[in-house]
Amino acid sequence: MTSATQLDILLTWRGRVGLFKKSGHGATASTPWQLLSVAQAGSGSAFDEGFLQCIQLLHGETGLAVRDILTIQPGPTIEVSHGSQSTLHVVYVVETNQRRLALGPEYSVHRWVKKPRIGRFDGGADWLGPVLEAAASRPVHNAAGSRPALAA
């Protein structure tokens, strides 16, 4: 039974994935690396609500404005189990043209990581691997004739 829904943003810049550590009271080293994410109210099925929440999270936690976003596309929705409970992860795939980010209060540090190196990156959140695998197995359509949800 799904107990929570989480919106995750797979933010990319020049083929690299943005990994983030949440701010906390403890040492940054003990905080897992993850995607931009936020708990999502409701079932996560409303595209418009998720899209708006994605834009708000990007601006609030990275300082990115709409002009800094090349594309936003809905990605996979996957369920990740945690014992007797599970979390539904609603993923948006976002490409930016900005390397430098102005992190908001929720995150303390970020890194741009080449996709082949993510698996060797120490200390990822337990849900990071399954979400990235699902996103990698679902092609993002950038070909001529297909329209991304947002294009600059």
VMD Tcl script that builds the backbone (N, CA, C; Angstrom):
set m [mol new atoms 456]
animate dup $m
set s [atomselect $m all]
$s set {name element resname resid chain x y z} {
  {N N MET 1 A 0.838 -1.175 0.000}
  {CA C MET 1 A 0.000 0.000 0.000}
  {C C MET 1 A 0.886 1.243 0.000}
  {N N THR 2 A 0.628 2.157 -0.895}
  {CA C THR 2 A 1.399 3.377 -0.996}
  {C C THR 2 A 1.079 4.287 0.182}
  {N N SER 3 A 2.129 4.765 0.854}
  {CA C SER 3 A 1.898 5.624 2.004}
  {C C SER 3 A 2.212 7.082 1.708}
  {N N ALA 4 A 2.986 7.347 0.669}
  {CA C ALA 4 A 3.373 8.720 0.364}
  {C C ALA 4 A 3.632 8.873 -1.128}
  {N N THR 5 A 3.541 10.111 -1.583}
  {CA C THR 5 A 3.875 10.434 -2.961}
  {C C THR 5 A 4.939 11.518 -2.925}
  {N N GLN 6 A 5.967 11.351 -3.743}
  {CA C GLN 6 A 7.079 12.288 -3.781}
  {C C GLN 6 A 7.315 12.738 -5.207}
  {N N LEU 7 A 7.510 14.031 -5.405}
  {CA C LEU 7 A 7.864 14.587 -6.699}
  {C C LEU 7 A 9.391 14.670 -6.747}
  {N N ASP 8 A 9.988 14.081 -7.773}
  {CA C ASP 8 A 11.439 14.096 -7.952}
  {C C ASP 8 A 11.767 14.784 -9.261}
  {N N ILE 9 A 12.806 15.614 -9.250}
  {CA C ILE 9 A 13.234 16.302 -10.455}
  {C C ILE 9 A 14.613 15.801 -10.845}
  {N N LEU 10 A 14.675 15.164 -12.008}
  {CA C LEU 10 A 15.938 14.720 -12.579}
  {C C LEU 10 A 16.461 15.904 -13.400}
  {N N LEU 11 A 17.276 16.730 -12.752}
  {CA C LEU 11 A 17.800 17.950 -13.351}
  {C C LEU 11 A 19.119 17.635 -14.055}
  {N N THR 12 A 19.210 17.999 -15.332}
  {CA C THR 12 A 20.434 17.727 -16.087}
  {C C THR 12 A 21.009 19.014 -16.659}
  {N N TRP 13 A 22.321 19.002 -16.796}
  {CA C TRP 13 A 23.060 20.086 -17.433}
  {C C TRP 13 A 24.182 19.431 -18.240}
  {N N ARG 14 A 24.162 19.616 -19.550}
  {CA C ARG 14 A 25.176 19.059 -20.450}
  {C C ARG 14 A 25.413 17.570 -20.220}
  {N N GLY 15 A 24.338 16.824 -20.073}
  {CA C GLY 15 A 24.425 15.376 -19.915}
  {C C GLY 15 A 24.783 14.911 -18.517}
  {N N ARG 16 A 24.942 15.817 -17.592}
  {CA C ARG 16 A 25.247 15.467 -16.202}
  {C C ARG 16 A 23.986 15.617 -15.361}
  {N N VAL 17 A 23.901 14.812 -14.321}
  {CA C VAL 17 A 22.742 14.811 -13.441}
  {C C VAL 17 A 23.078 15.599 -12.180}
  {N N GLY 18 A 22.142 16.454 -11.766}
  {CA C GLY 18 A 22.312 17.200 -10.524}
  {C C GLY 18 A 21.939 16.332 -9.336}
  {N N LEU 19 A 22.903 16.141 -8.425}
  {CA C LEU 19 A 22.647 15.439 -7.172}
  {C C LEU 19 A 22.764 16.454 -6.044}
  {N N PHE 20 A 21.898 16.319 -5.055}
  {CA C PHE 20 A 21.784 17.313 -3.995}
  {C C PHE 20 A 21.808 16.643 -2.632}
  {N N LYS 21 A 22.299 17.374 -1.630}
  {CA C LYS 21 A 22.221 16.946 -0.233}
  {C C LYS 21 A 21.330 17.922 0.498}
  {N N LYS 22 A 20.372 17.364 1.243}
  {CA C LYS 22 A 19.473 18.214 2.026}
  {C C LYS 22 A 20.239 18.843 3.185}
  {N N SER 23 A 19.826 20.052 3.533}
  {CA C SER 23 A 20.387 20.728 4.702}
  {C C SER 23 A 19.900 20.006 5.942}
  {N N GLY 24 A 20.705 20.007 6.962}
  {CA C GLY 24 A 20.305 19.361 8.199}
  {C C GLY 24 A 21.134 19.860 9.353}
  {N N HIS 25 A 20.796 19.380 10.503}
  {CA C HIS 25 A 21.516 19.797 11.701}
  {C C HIS 25 A 22.783 18.990 11.904}
  {N N GLY 26 A 22.860 17.798 11.274}
  {CA C GLY 26 A 24.031 16.937 11.417}
  {C C GLY 26 A 25.079 17.234 10.366}
  {N N ALA 27 A 26.056 16.382 10.303}
  {CA C ALA 27 A 27.135 16.545 9.336}
  {C C ALA 27 A 26.616 16.304 7.928}
  {N N THR 28 A 27.086 17.093 6.981}
  {CA C THR 28 A 26.674 16.952 5.589}
  {C C THR 28 A 27.066 15.588 5.049}
  {N N ALA 29 A 28.159 15.017 5.528}
  {CA C ALA 29 A 28.630 13.722 5.034}
  {C C ALA 29 A 27.611 12.614 5.274}
  {N N SER 30 A 26.792 12.734 6.318}
  {CA C SER 30 A 25.834 11.672 6.626}
  {C C SER 30 A 24.515 11.832 5.879}
  {N N THR 31 A 24.318 12.941 5.214}
  {CA C THR 31 A 23.097 13.179 4.456}
  {C C THR 31 A 23.226 12.538 3.085}
  {N N PRO 32 A 22.244 11.740 2.648}
  {CA C PRO 32 A 22.378 11.067 1.348}
  {C C PRO 32 A 22.224 12.028 0.166}
  {N N TRP 33 A 22.910 11.688 -0.923}
  {CA C TRP 33 A 22.740 12.412 -2.181}
  {C C TRP 33 A 21.408 11.990 -2.789}
  {N N GLN 34 A 20.718 12.923 -3.419}
  {CA C GLN 34 A 19.424 12.629 -4.013}
  {C C GLN 34 A 19.121 13.631 -5.114}
  {N N LEU 35 A 17.980 13.438 -5.763}
  {CA C LEU 35 A 17.479 14.405 -6.727}
  {C C LEU 35 A 16.742 15.492 -5.956}
  {N N LEU 36 A 16.436 16.601 -6.621}
  {CA C LEU 36 A 15.533 17.576 -6.012}
  {C C LEU 36 A 14.233 16.849 -5.760}
  {N N SER 37 A 13.671 16.975 -4.580}
  {CA C SER 37 A 12.429 16.247 -4.295}
  {C C SER 37 A 11.626 16.954 -3.219}
  {N N VAL 38 A 10.335 16.667 -3.251}
  {CA C VAL 38 A 9.421 17.222 -2.264}
  {C C VAL 38 A 8.244 16.265 -2.119}
  {N N ALA 39 A 7.712 16.174 -0.894}
  {CA C ALA 39 A 6.506 15.377 -0.682}
  {C C ALA 39 A 5.379 16.034 -1.455}
  {N N GLN 40 A 4.569 15.215 -2.090}
  {CA C GLN 40 A 3.502 15.725 -2.944}
  {C C GLN 40 A 2.165 15.363 -2.327}
  {N N ALA 41 A 1.297 16.352 -2.202}
  {CA C ALA 41 A -0.053 16.107 -1.694}
  {C C ALA 41 A -0.888 15.448 -2.776}
  {N N GLY 42 A -1.773 14.588 -2.388}
  {CA C GLY 42 A -2.659 13.940 -3.356}
  {C C GLY 42 A -1.994 12.745 -4.002}
  {N N SER 43 A -2.564 12.304 -5.108}
  {CA C SER 43 A -2.110 11.085 -5.768}
  {C C SER 43 A -0.994 11.316 -6.752}
  {N N GLY 44 A -0.712 12.557 -7.107}
  {CA C GLY 44 A 0.321 12.841 -8.087}
  {C C GLY 44 A -0.137 12.618 -9.509}
  {N N SER 45 A -1.430 12.417 -9.708}
  {CA C SER 45 A -1.917 12.128 -11.049}
  {C C SER 45 A -2.241 13.384 -11.854}
  {N N ALA 46 A -2.388 14.510 -11.195}
  {CA C ALA 46 A -2.741 15.733 -11.904}
  {C C ALA 46 A -1.481 16.350 -12.507}
  {N N PHE 47 A -1.374 16.268 -13.832}
  {CA C PHE 47 A -0.186 16.760 -14.525}
  {C C PHE 47 A 0.049 18.240 -14.247}
  {N N ASP 48 A -0.986 19.052 -14.346}
  {CA C ASP 48 A -0.838 20.492 -14.151}
  {C C ASP 48 A -0.307 20.837 -12.766}
  {N N GLU 49 A -0.807 20.156 -11.730}
  {CA C GLU 49 A -0.343 20.412 -10.373}
  {C C GLU 49 A 1.120 19.997 -10.218}
  {N N GLY 50 A 1.494 18.849 -10.743}
  {CA C GLY 50 A 2.876 18.384 -10.656}
  {C C GLY 50 A 3.824 19.277 -11.427}
  {N N PHE 51 A 3.391 19.732 -12.592}
  {CA C PHE 51 A 4.202 20.615 -13.427}
  {C C PHE 51 A 4.452 21.935 -12.702}
  {N N LEU 52 A 3.406 22.511 -12.122}
  {CA C LEU 52 A 3.539 23.763 -11.379}
  {C C LEU 52 A 4.435 23.574 -10.160}
  {N N GLN 53 A 4.254 22.490 -9.453}
  {CA C GLN 53 A 5.083 22.204 -8.288}
  {C C GLN 53 A 6.544 22.030 -8.701}
  {N N CYS 54 A 6.781 21.423 -9.855}
  {CA C CYS 54 A 8.127 21.250 -10.393}
  {C C CYS 54 A 8.785 22.613 -10.637}
  {N N ILE 55 A 8.072 23.515 -11.287}
  {CA C ILE 55 A 8.592 24.862 -11.571}
  {C C ILE 55 A 8.900 25.597 -10.265}
  {N N GLN 56 A 7.992 25.506 -9.301}
  {CA C GLN 56 A 8.191 26.183 -8.023}
  {C C GLN 56 A 9.396 25.624 -7.267}
  {N N LEU 57 A 9.547 24.309 -7.279}
  {CA C LEU 57 A 10.679 23.682 -6.601}
  {C C LEU 57 A 11.990 24.072 -7.266}
  {N N LEU 58 A 12.015 24.056 -8.592}
  {CA C LEU 58 A 13.226 24.459 -9.310}
  {C C LEU 58 A 13.636 25.885 -8.953}
  {N N HIS 59 A 12.684 26.805 -8.962}
  {CA C HIS 59 A 13.015 28.190 -8.658}
  {C C HIS 59 A 13.417 28.362 -7.190}
  {N N GLY 60 A 12.641 27.788 -6.290}
  {CA C GLY 60 A 12.891 27.963 -4.862}
  {C C GLY 60 A 14.167 27.319 -4.360}
  {N N GLU 61 A 14.536 26.185 -4.939}
  {CA C GLU 61 A 15.689 25.439 -4.416}
  {C C GLU 61 A 16.949 25.525 -5.259}
  {N N THR 62 A 16.850 26.078 -6.465}
  {CA C THR 62 A 18.054 26.208 -7.306}
  {C C THR 62 A 18.228 27.617 -7.858}
  {N N GLY 63 A 17.190 28.443 -7.728}
  {CA C GLY 63 A 17.251 29.784 -8.280}
  {C C GLY 63 A 17.009 29.835 -9.780}
  {N N LEU 64 A 16.713 28.689 -10.401}
  {CA C LEU 64 A 16.480 28.665 -11.842}
  {C C LEU 64 A 15.154 29.352 -12.182}
  {N N ALA 65 A 15.195 30.180 -13.203}
  {CA C ALA 65 A 13.993 30.823 -13.723}
  {C C ALA 65 A 13.559 30.062 -14.974}
  {N N VAL 66 A 12.363 30.338 -15.447}
  {CA C VAL 66 A 11.854 29.655 -16.630}
  {C C VAL 66 A 12.824 29.818 -17.806}
  {N N ARG 67 A 13.456 30.969 -17.944}
  {CA C ARG 67 A 14.400 31.203 -19.046}
  {C C ARG 67 A 15.638 30.295 -18.962}
  {N N ASP 68 A 15.922 29.735 -17.781}
  {CA C ASP 68 A 17.084 28.866 -17.584}
  {C C ASP 68 A 16.782 27.408 -17.890}
  {N N ILE 69 A 15.524 27.103 -18.185}
  {CA C ILE 69 A 15.089 25.727 -18.404}
  {C C ILE 69 A 14.925 25.493 -19.898}
  {N N LEU 70 A 15.626 24.492 -20.411}
  {CA C LEU 70 A 15.522 24.152 -21.826}
  {C C LEU 70 A 14.301 23.276 -22.083}
  {N N THR 71 A 14.105 22.241 -21.260}
  {CA C THR 71 A 12.944 21.359 -21.397}
  {C C THR 71 A 12.502 20.845 -20.030}
  {N N ILE 72 A 11.215 20.578 -19.929}
  {CA C ILE 72 A 10.632 19.865 -18.785}
  {C C ILE 72 A 9.704 18.823 -19.378}
  {N N GLN 73 A 9.928 17.581 -18.997}
  {CA C GLN 73 A 9.074 16.502 -19.495}
  {C C GLN 73 A 8.705 15.573 -18.348}
  {N N PRO 74 A 7.473 15.083 -18.356}
  {CA C PRO 74 A 7.125 14.091 -17.334}
  {C C PRO 74 A 7.928 12.828 -17.569}
  {N N GLY 75 A 8.457 12.298 -16.496}
  {CA C GLY 75 A 9.214 11.052 -16.566}
  {C C GLY 75 A 8.378 9.918 -16.011}
  {N N PRO 76 A 9.038 8.879 -15.541}
  {CA C PRO 76 A 8.295 7.729 -15.025}
  {C C PRO 76 A 7.674 8.011 -13.663}
  {N N THR 77 A 6.689 7.226 -13.333}
  {CA C THR 77 A 6.129 7.183 -11.985}
  {C C THR 77 A 6.373 5.772 -11.495}
  {N N ILE 78 A 7.137 5.646 -10.419}
  {CA C ILE 78 A 7.458 4.311 -9.923}
  {C C ILE 78 A 7.183 4.218 -8.429}
  {N N GLU 79 A 6.930 3.011 -7.987}
  {CA C GLU 79 A 6.693 2.751 -6.572}
  {C C GLU 79 A 7.932 2.077 -5.991}
  {N N VAL 80 A 8.449 2.633 -4.898}
  {CA C VAL 80 A 9.621 2.081 -4.227}
  {C C VAL 80 A 9.188 1.629 -2.841}
  {N N SER 81 A 9.405 0.343 -2.546}
  {CA C SER 81 A 8.989 -0.232 -1.266}
  {C C SER 81 A 10.023 0.014 -0.178}
  {N N HIS 82 A 9.512 0.237 1.019}
  {CA C HIS 82 A 10.312 0.397 2.229}
  {C C HIS 82 A 9.685 -0.504 3.284}
  {N N GLY 83 A 9.994 -1.776 3.240}
  {CA C GLY 83 A 9.360 -2.708 4.163}
  {C C GLY 83 A 7.885 -2.856 3.850}
  {N N SER 84 A 7.026 -2.556 4.830}
  {CA C SER 84 A 5.587 -2.699 4.622}
  {C C SER 84 A 4.959 -1.460 3.989}
  {N N GLN 85 A 5.717 -0.399 3.815}
  {CA C GLN 85 A 5.207 0.815 3.201}
  {C C GLN 85 A 5.938 1.078 1.890}
  {N N SER 86 A 5.394 1.976 1.098}
  {CA C SER 86 A 6.051 2.328 -0.153}
  {C C SER 86 A 5.809 3.791 -0.470}
  {N N THR 87 A 6.636 4.306 -1.356}
  {CA C THR 87 A 6.504 5.686 -1.803}
  {C C THR 87 A 6.356 5.689 -3.312}
  {N N LEU 88 A 5.398 6.444 -3.796}
  {CA C LEU 88 A 5.204 6.628 -5.221}
  {C C LEU 88 A 6.049 7.835 -5.639}
  {N N HIS 89 A 6.983 7.626 -6.563}
  {CA C HIS 89 A 7.872 8.684 -7.038}
  {C C HIS 89 A 7.395 9.152 -8.410}
  {N N VAL 90 A 6.985 10.422 -8.494}
  {CA C VAL 90 A 6.559 11.050 -9.739}
  {C C VAL 90 A 7.752 11.867 -10.207}
  {N N VAL 91 A 8.310 11.509 -11.375}
  {CA C VAL 91 A 9.564 12.106 -11.837}
  {C C VAL 91 A 9.318 13.061 -13.002}
  {N N TYR 92 A 9.981 14.196 -12.946}
  {CA C TYR 92 A 10.041 15.124 -14.076}
  {C C TYR 92 A 11.499 15.216 -14.496}
  {N N VAL 93 A 11.726 15.193 -15.799}
  {CA C VAL 93 A 13.074 15.296 -16.357}
  {C C VAL 93 A 13.230 16.720 -16.875}
  {N N VAL 94 A 14.217 17.430 -16.333}
  {CA C VAL 94 A 14.411 18.841 -16.640}
  {C C VAL 94 A 15.842 19.056 -17.119}
  {N N GLU 95 A 15.978 19.798 -18.205}
  {CA C GLU 95 A 17.294 20.154 -18.717}
  {C C GLU 95 A 17.475 21.658 -18.564}
  {N N THR 96 A 18.621 22.057 -18.022}
  {CA C THR 96 A 18.921 23.469 -17.847}
  {C C THR 96 A 20.179 23.841 -18.619}
  {N N ASN 97 A 20.334 25.128 -18.878}
  {CA C ASN 97 A 21.550 25.621 -19.507}
  {C C ASN 97 A 22.429 26.346 -18.495}
  {N N GLN 98 A 22.082 26.249 -17.217}
  {CA C GLN 98 A 22.818 26.927 -16.154}
  {C C GLN 98 A 23.593 25.949 -15.288}
  {N N ARG 99 A 24.896 26.108 -15.252}
  {CA C ARG 99 A 25.736 25.259 -14.409}
  {C C ARG 99 A 25.647 25.675 -12.944}
  {N N ARG 100 A 25.666 26.973 -12.716}
  {CA C ARG 100 A 25.660 27.494 -11.345}
  {C C ARG 100 A 24.233 27.595 -10.824}
  {N N LEU 101 A 24.056 27.101 -9.612}
  {CA C LEU 101 A 22.749 27.128 -8.977}
  {C C LEU 101 A 22.835 27.927 -7.680}
  {N N ALA 102 A 21.792 28.619 -7.345}
  {CA C ALA 102 A 21.689 29.349 -6.077}
  {C C ALA 102 A 20.788 28.513 -5.170}
  {N N LEU 103 A 21.395 27.642 -4.361}
  {CA C LEU 103 A 20.615 26.710 -3.554}
  {C C LEU 103 A 19.767 27.418 -2.510}
  {N N GLY 104 A 18.540 26.938 -2.379}
  {CA C GLY 104 A 17.616 27.440 -1.368}
  {C C GLY 104 A 17.921 26.805 -0.023}
  {N N PRO 105 A 17.087 27.052 0.960}
  {CA C PRO 105 A 17.353 26.576 2.318}
  {C C PRO 105 A 17.238 25.064 2.502}
  {N N GLU 106 A 16.568 24.382 1.599}
  {CA C GLU 106 A 16.342 22.939 1.756}
  {C C GLU 106 A 17.594 22.105 1.465}
  {N N TYR 107 A 18.496 22.632 0.638}
  {CA C TYR 107 A 19.672 21.872 0.211}
  {C C TYR 107 A 20.958 22.612 0.567}
  {N N SER 108 A 21.982 21.857 0.968}
  {CA C SER 108 A 23.233 22.472 1.387}
  {C C SER 108 A 24.321 22.428 0.319}
  {N N VAL 109 A 24.265 21.446 -0.575}
  {CA C VAL 109 A 25.317 21.290 -1.576}
  {C C VAL 109 A 24.765 20.511 -2.774}
  {N N HIS 110 A 25.385 20.725 -3.940}
  {CA C HIS 110 A 24.997 19.952 -5.122}
  {C C HIS 110 A 26.239 19.629 -5.946}
  {N N ARG 111 A 26.112 18.625 -6.801}
  {CA C ARG 111 A 27.175 18.226 -7.718}
  {C C ARG 111 A 26.545 17.844 -9.042}
  {N N TRP 112 A 27.225 18.157 -10.153}
  {CA C TRP 112 A 26.832 17.669 -11.472}
  {C C TRP 112 A 27.652 16.413 -11.717}
  {N N VAL 113 A 26.989 15.287 -11.900}
  {CA C VAL 113 A 27.657 13.988 -12.011}
  {C C VAL 113 A 27.356 13.369 -13.368}
  {N N LYS 114 A 28.411 12.871 -14.035}
  {CA C LYS 114 A 28.210 12.167 -15.304}
  {C C LYS 114 A 27.393 10.915 -15.032}
  {N N LYS 115 A 26.460 10.621 -15.935}
  {CA C LYS 115 A 25.540 9.494 -15.735}
  {C C LYS 115 A 26.247 8.174 -15.436}
  {N N PRO 116 A 27.322 7.805 -16.157}
  {CA C PRO 116 A 27.973 6.528 -15.846}
  {C C PRO 116 A 28.603 6.468 -14.451}
  {N N ARG 117 A 28.843 7.610 -13.830}
  {CA C ARG 117 A 29.501 7.645 -12.520}
  {C C ARG 117 A 28.520 7.671 -11.351}
  {N N ILE 118 A 27.240 7.837 -11.630}
  {CA C ILE 118 A 26.267 7.948 -10.542}
  {C C ILE 118 A 26.250 6.694 -9.675}
  {N N GLY 119 A 26.322 5.533 -10.288}
  {CA C GLY 119 A 26.300 4.277 -9.542}
  {C C GLY 119 A 27.470 4.137 -8.581}
  {N N ARG 120 A 28.563 4.796 -8.873}
  {CA C ARG 120 A 29.734 4.734 -7.999}
  {C C ARG 120 A 29.787 5.892 -7.014}
  {N N PHE 121 A 28.794 6.773 -7.093}
  {CA C PHE 121 A 28.750 7.936 -6.217}
  {C C PHE 121 A 28.301 7.479 -4.834}
  {N N ASP 122 A 29.101 7.732 -3.824}
  {CA C ASP 122 A 28.816 7.248 -2.470}
  {C C ASP 122 A 27.643 7.966 -1.815}
  {N N GLY 123 A 26.875 7.208 -1.058}
  {CA C GLY 123 A 25.877 7.783 -0.181}
  {C C GLY 123 A 24.602 8.272 -0.812}
  {N N GLY 124 A 24.068 7.555 -1.804}
  {CA C GLY 124 A 22.809 7.953 -2.414}
  {C C GLY 124 A 21.623 7.539 -1.556}
  {N N ALA 125 A 20.520 8.278 -1.665}
  {CA C ALA 125 A 19.277 7.910 -0.979}
  {C C ALA 125 A 18.838 6.528 -1.466}
  {N N ASP 126 A 18.145 5.764 -0.626}
  {CA C ASP 126 A 17.759 4.402 -0.986}
  {C C ASP 126 A 16.867 4.338 -2.221}
  {N N TRP 127 A 16.134 5.381 -2.527}
  {CA C TRP 127 A 15.247 5.408 -3.676}
  {C C TRP 127 A 15.929 5.939 -4.938}
  {N N LEU 128 A 17.127 6.494 -4.828}
  {CA C LEU 128 A 17.785 7.133 -5.966}
  {C C LEU 128 A 18.042 6.156 -7.112}
  {N N GLY 129 A 18.604 5.001 -6.827}
  {CA C GLY 129 A 18.913 4.011 -7.858}
  {C C GLY 129 A 17.695 3.578 -8.657}
  {N N PRO 130 A 16.623 3.123 -7.991}
  {CA C PRO 130 A 15.431 2.705 -8.742}
  {C C PRO 130 A 14.819 3.821 -9.576}
  {N N VAL 131 A 14.821 5.051 -9.072}
  {CA C VAL 131 A 14.247 6.170 -9.821}
  {C C VAL 131 A 15.100 6.465 -11.051}
  {N N LEU 132 A 16.418 6.489 -10.898}
  {CA C LEU 132 A 17.303 6.752 -12.036}
  {C C LEU 132 A 17.220 5.642 -13.081}
  {N N GLU 133 A 17.126 4.393 -12.634}
  {CA C GLU 133 A 16.990 3.266 -13.575}
  {C C GLU 133 A 15.702 3.377 -14.378}
  {N N ALA 134 A 14.614 3.723 -13.694}
  {CA C ALA 134 A 13.330 3.866 -14.391}
  {C C ALA 134 A 13.388 5.022 -15.388}
  {N N ALA 135 A 14.028 6.115 -15.011}
  {CA C ALA 135 A 14.140 7.266 -15.916}
  {C C ALA 135 A 15.019 6.930 -17.117}
  {N N ALA 136 A 16.069 6.146 -16.911}
  {CA C ALA 136 A 16.972 5.775 -18.002}
  {C C ALA 136 A 16.298 4.818 -18.986}
  {N N SER 137 A 15.382 3.992 -18.483}
  {CA C SER 137 A 14.726 3.019 -19.360}
  {C C SER 137 A 13.572 3.630 -20.142}
  {N N ARG 138 A 13.185 4.835 -19.781}
  {CA C ARG 138 A 12.091 5.521 -20.491}
  {C C ARG 138 A 12.704 6.652 -21.301}
  {N N PRO 139 A 12.695 6.534 -22.615}
  {CA C PRO 139 A 13.333 7.564 -23.437}
  {C C PRO 139 A 12.632 8.907 -23.317}
  {N N VAL 140 A 13.446 9.954 -23.300}
  {CA C VAL 140 A 12.925 11.315 -23.311}
  {C C VAL 140 A 12.871 11.749 -24.762}
  {N N HIS 141 A 11.734 12.263 -25.197}
  {CA C HIS 141 A 11.536 12.606 -26.597}
  {C C HIS 141 A 11.965 14.031 -26.878}
  {N N ASN 142 A 13.085 14.181 -27.571}
  {CA C ASN 142 A 13.554 15.493 -27.990}
  {C C ASN 142 A 13.612 15.597 -29.504}
  {N N ALA 143 A 13.158 14.574 -30.175}
  {CA C ALA 143 A 13.254 14.542 -31.630}
  {C C ALA 143 A 12.330 15.566 -32.265}
  {N N ALA 144 A 12.652 15.962 -33.473}
  {CA C ALA 144 A 11.800 16.904 -34.202}
  {C C ALA 144 A 10.421 16.296 -34.344}
  {N N GLY 145 A 9.418 17.107 -34.163}
  {CA C GLY 145 A 8.051 16.611 -34.268}
  {C C GLY 145 A 7.434 16.290 -32.931}
  {N N SER 146 A 8.247 16.041 -31.899}
  {CA C SER 146 A 7.672 15.838 -30.582}
  {C C SER 146 A 7.853 17.130 -29.792}
  {N N ARG 147 A 6.874 17.431 -28.967}
  {CA C ARG 147 A 6.917 18.670 -28.201}
  {C C ARG 147 A 7.190 18.391 -26.750}
  {N N PRO 148 A 8.269 18.937 -26.180}
  {CA C PRO 148 A 8.442 18.841 -24.744}
  {C C PRO 148 A 7.392 19.701 -24.037}
  {N N ALA 149 A 7.198 19.447 -22.787}
  {CA C ALA 149 A 6.215 20.208 -22.033}
  {C C ALA 149 A 6.566 21.697 -22.009}
  {N N LEU 150 A 7.834 22.018 -21.991}
  {CA C LEU 150 A 8.278 23.402 -22.004}
  {C C LEU 150 A 9.552 23.460 -22.808}
  {N N ALA 151 A 9.652 24.364 -23.711}
  {CA C ALA 151 A 10.889 24.529 -24.473}
  {C C ALA 151 A 11.205 26.005 -24.559}
  {N N ALA 152 A 12.483 26.313 -24.385}
  {CA C ALA 152 A 12.913 27.721 -24.429}
  {C C ALA 152 A 13.046 28.177 -25.874}
}
mol reanalyze $m
mol bondsrecalc $m
mol representation Tube
mol addrep $m
